[in-house]
């Protein structure tokens, strides 16, 4: 979820700004005039890209979290890295890793959808662009939190 | 009359609104012939750009019938709509070039999207289009940010011509150009049209461009087309906008030079 919120701030705002500028410069209209679907040419690639990239970011944050935990355990509790890794499968079931990856796919798609939605609603003026980016980031983060809550309810019976 | 018979654009009884239902066009009728240059003129706020957006299918009208090549943008056949779109090209006022793509890729874009053309053929077509708009192949490597205003217009025109359209829509083609570049751009459009015989719908305030290119003028005022005829006929109309537009000092000067 942390990776998704960072992604909403970083990639979501970038997607909204990019599409918003394309609206301001009439590049989106130029696509429509050529008979090219804006959804398949602009929205779908971004949704797929973020749905694929966010699990990789989630994997990296998982590794960083475990490495951090290992270091703190070593210096505060005196647990060696070998002992930490040996005890890890009993402490955290591997299903939680896959749940995290699965959630990040959904979060990635949601962030990209929300960002594209606000980007394509930008009016041809700079004020609208600024408002669109702000709303996009707020809505993306909110959607991630709501989706996480829904996942928490759906997965409440999964053992810790 | 179908579009393939005589008209490329047919608009009947168009009602168009903006914002919270403010009526911009009411009972607007317009027909554009397949082999003519029709200029659309009107005062600021008369809705010229909105009318162009309706013709392009970027805006849905409140009521009325809009056919381009005999096809309504609401036609259930996606193929008919797509084919009609590919028969027209649009030159946006500010170019609307894809800023992330080079000049070459901008012109190649509609060809690649249409498909069925090899990269070698695309290269040949793009170089031909560059030559048609008096640019060289080396310009193909530039990004839009590195182009002058005149070059942006030329590249945008080359992209609009990439699929060899039967209808070209020009939104203020000479806006933002200095008089020399404006004149040379008008000559370029005139030459291209003589070579390829596509229909042109042009929104312009530039009287020199109007006198140089136009076959018929459509005057948009009082929420509809008040006249659509040759320049000589329209100039003789007893309407305040027409008299101000053509009878002012700029109008008389342009007429003397024509």
Contacts between the chains, C-beta under 8 A, distances in Angstrom:
chain1	res1	chain2	res2	distance
A	21	B	99	7.9
A	25	B	94	6.6
A	25	B	96	6.1
A	25	B	99	6.9
A	26	B	92	5.0
A	26	B	94	6.7
A	26	B	96	4.0
A	27	B	96	5.4
A	27	B	97	7.6
A	27	B	98	5.7
A	27	B	99	7.3
A	29	B	56	7.7
A	29	B	58	5.6
A	29	B	92	7.3
A	29	B	96	6.7
A	30	B	90	7.1
A	30	B	92	6.4
A	30	B	96	4.2
A	30	B	98	7.7
A	32	B	56	7.7
A	32	B	57	7.2
A	32	B	58	6.0
A	33	B	56	5.3
A	33	B	57	7.7
A	33	B	58	7.2
A	33	B	85	6.8
A	33	B	88	7.5
A	33	B	90	4.7
A	34	B	85	6.6
A	34	B	86	7.5
A	34	B	109	7.7
A	34	B	110	5.1
A	34	B	113	6.6
A	35	B	81	7.2
A	35	B	82	4.6
A	35	B	85	3.3
A	35	B	86	5.6
A	36	B	110	7.9
A	36	B	113	5.2
A	41	B	113	7.9
